[in-house]
Amino acid sequence: MKLNAVAKACGIGQGTLYRHFPTREDLLAEVYRQEVDELVAAAPRLLARHQPVGALAAWFDRVAAYARVKRDVFAATWRGLAAHSLGPIGEAVELLLAAGRAAGAIRPDADARDVIVLISWLSRLDDAELDARGSRLLAILVDGLRAGPA
């Protein structure tokens, strides 16, 4: 989609859009940043509504949807995005894992970097494969993070 079509769809002038987003990549990068912020903000809300493992599983469902955006945006631009996402996403993952460890539901040796490495494959799947396998693969990951019997 061309930026002038985006401006028209948003009901703003092209000049306004181009002042904030001089290139298509700039616009996509901002969309990506917002998606990361929403994903990070979901972690504490999910913990407030679910037990730790359930919150982690629900957060992984959001990660799968986010992976579609990430894949497409990364195809267009990369610079500056990794720094914005890895820190906050790692913090969100650690919040979820820490709650699970404190409840005895998540294995003590799992850390945020482990989870980020494991979920990074989501952005490499095309939509059909993500639809077909994503939920099952994330459920396998959640089961692998569960604390074993004491």
NORMOPE-V752651 format. One line per field, one symbol per residue. psi: psi as a letter, one per 40 degrees, with the letter a starting at -180 (. if undefined). A space follows every 10 residues. Layout:
psi = ???
This chain:
psi = hiddddddde fiiddddddd gdiddddddd dddddddddd ddddddddei iddddddddd dddddddddd ddddddidhe dddddddddd dddddddddd ddeeehieeh iddddddded ddeeiidddd dddddddddd ddddeihii.
